[in-house]
C-alpha cells in the first residue's frame, strides 16, 4: 500500500467517525420534537465533539505508529 493510498484511507476513516459523531446528537434530539434552532445547536455540539474525538484518536494512533514514516523502514 502506498503512502497516498494510506493517507486517503485515513481521511475516509476520520470523515466517517466525524460524521457518525456529528449526526448522533441531532438524531437523539429528534425524540423530543426540538425546534430548528435546537437541532442546529445539537449538530454544532456533535460537530465539535466529533472534531475532538478525531483529534484524540489521531494523537492516540500517533503513539503507536510514531516511527512508521521514517525513510528506509521496511514494510
Residue pairs with C-beta under 8 A, 6 or more apart in sequence:
3 69
14 54
14 57
14 58
17 50
17 53
17 54
17 57
18 47
18 50
18 51
18 53
18 54
19 50
20 50
21 46
21 49
21 50
21 53
22 43
22 46
22 47
22 49
22 50
23 43
23 46
24 46
25 42
25 43
25 45
25 46
25 49
26 39
26 42
26 43
26 46
28 42
29 38
29 39
29 42
30 39
34 42
67 73
